[in-house]
Amino acid sequence: MRPGLIISALVVVALVAGGCGSDDRGASLPRSPSTLAGTWGDRNGDGVPDRGPGEPFVERTELGPRTRPGRVLATIAQISDAHVRDEESPARAPVLDRLGGQFSSTFRPQEALTAQVLAGSVRAVNTQRPDAVLVSGDLADNAQANELDAAVAALRGGVVRPDSGSPGYDGVQAASDPDPFFYRPDVDAPRFPGILSRAQRPFRSPGLRAPWYPVAGNHDLLLAGEAPRTARTAAVAVGDRELALRDPATLDAAGARERDAPALIDRAVAQALRGETRRVVADPRRRLLAPDEAAARLRAAAGAPGAGPRLDYAVDIGPRVRLIVLDTVSRSGGSQGTVAPAQLAWLDRQLAAAGRGWVLLASHQPLGASASGRLALARADRDPMVIAVLSGHLHRNRIRPRRTPAGGYWLIETGSLVDWPQQARTLRIRETPAGGVVIETWMLDHDDRGPGGELAAVSRRLAFLDFQGGRPQGFGGTRADRNARLYRGPG
């Protein structure tokens, strides 16, 4: 048994079904990606997700009375934590997954299918006809140029090229890999023969039909989301030697205990290079990006406004809604967010410039869990026009009210495309008769019916079975964290 998936009597059908298409049970249900119409679950407990009924809005009145929603001011879609991954890269350290904790995301059974899932989410978002799309960080997984190129191609439209190195799949999920830790779809249950080879083929994404606005994520800017590039890791990424470190016990024990991620990653690379390595085809497209370069590439790809090394900017979404984006990635390493004093002063100016327009504040890491982030929330606390603070990073759907003397706002966290339930979010901001607003928000399942959709459907099944993934950890949240009307009184 391979620990990459849950294997139990409850999933016996999943083990013998094989195949590569999406399950067609529930096909008579609406196939709109909106989970208001229908969504994926496991109604009969066989381990295979199928389509079930939709989830109606939960009426949430913690910050304002329930009332009749009026005119739509703006519709915004949110895509978060796509983690488009070069799963063949020699710069990866999947062995660290054995350490658990913050390293448990270094391997996923569905990791070869991330670009196809992002394209499926693009198709889903386009059906909602949003005014803008917020891409709230971790678009790439390992701060590599080719990962960001593939992710941007999926968002902008055109041919997406997932493969790197030699043609075809070359990674830890190959059928010939003897390591029992890694799930191999060609030979292990549930079997999907040939899926890894197909995952490397170019495919076409339709691209977003609305402007998109990026948020810097720690995985966009840092190796494994934790470490700035070093001369050693940069050389490994583009080189022809794959690290064959199999046993985490060989890592420096003190470093492992400290969980000092940047130091531990660099130490693991150094120790592995002194031991067994395997020859691979070098690929300069795997170049590790410096943090400020990655932020600049994100800004240029989307045509986002602003300048400077940090991806901070503000845009108006229609005449009554302003989106303010904060770059909370620590350039020195680590996954925790941070807000610098200069950013707090900048935020003050942007809030003042919003005037009587409603404000959405966005960051990758939740501000409440970021160094000095609470000082940013304190600014929002004083502003009666702030109605929501949006984030990703934790891969979890969660909505909480923050009550303040100025009227309060909603803290909205959106889950990832890489872990179950692999959903994006829509937010529709509407006026209310008394001068307040209501945010109608609902989740979007990715659309698996276009190019690459067959692979995206397989990813959904594997994400459902991932024993370290979003289902056992409850990343989907409660119904009130997914589809809800969030009322807020007058500003």
Secondary structure, DSSP 4 states (H G I P E B T S, - for coil): --TTS--SGGGHHHHHH--SSPP-TTTTS---SBTTTEEEE-TTSSS--EEEE--PPEEEEEES-------EEEEEEEE----B--TT-TT--GGGGGG-GGGTTS--TTGGGHHHHHHHHHHHHHHT--SEEEE-S-SBSSSBHHHHHHHHHHHH-EEE----SSSS--STTSTT---TTS--TTTSSSP-TTHHHHHTS-EEE---SS-EEE---HHHHSBTTTB---HHHHHHHHSSEEE----GGGS-HHHHHHT-HHHHHHHHHHHHHHS-EEE----GGGPBPPHHHHHHHHHHHHT----SSS--EEEESSSSEEEEE---B-TTS-SSBB--HHHHHHHHHHHHHTTTSEEEEE-SS-GGGSBTHHHHHHHHHH-TTEEEEEE-SS---EEEEE--TT--EEEEE---SSSTT-EEEEEEEEE-TTS-EEEEEEEEEPP-SSTTHHHHHHHHHHHHH-TTSTTTTTTT--HHHHSEEEEE---
